[in-house]
Amino acid sequence: MVTLVLARWTTRFWAWLIDIILVGLLGSALSIQVGPLFRTHLLPVGFDAIGIDGVLLFLYWTVLEGYRGQSIGKMALNIKVTGRTGDDIGYTAAAIESFGKAFLLVIDCLIGWIAMPGSKQRLFNRLSNTIVVETEYREQEGIRYVKQDE
């Protein structure tokens, strides 16, 4: 039997914050460069103000979590998105799971907390059949790290 330890909400929050900062910096740079190209006369603001960060976050999480189950924030905090049995999720489940946190995070979390208390799942985790688990940091086999005395 495999034991999967569900990640705590606080750990998930800090991983999310790391990702938001990294992608937000990239999004800000892109908004300055390409944002004016998307301005319309129908809206008082352009695409840069209403969604470039969400689109970037969606793509970032879908690609990284679909490939290895971890964004940079998750790697830093040793957590991972997996299927309910610990298997890799793939790009389709990653896209479903990422949509909620990129575009509907507050609703995604509130519904998860209220409708599924104790499950540590957001709504879009449930829809994508995914969970977030703790991972162990493992040293490479056959390699020993030593520090030199200073």
Secondary structure, DSSP 8 states (H G I E B T S, - for coil): -----B--HHHHHHHHHHHHHHHHHHHHHHHHHHGGGG--SSSSS-HHHHTHHHHHHHHHHHHHHHHTS--HHHHHTTEEEEETTS---HHHHHHHHHHHHHH-HHHHHHHHHHHSTTS---HHHHHHTEEEEE------TT--------
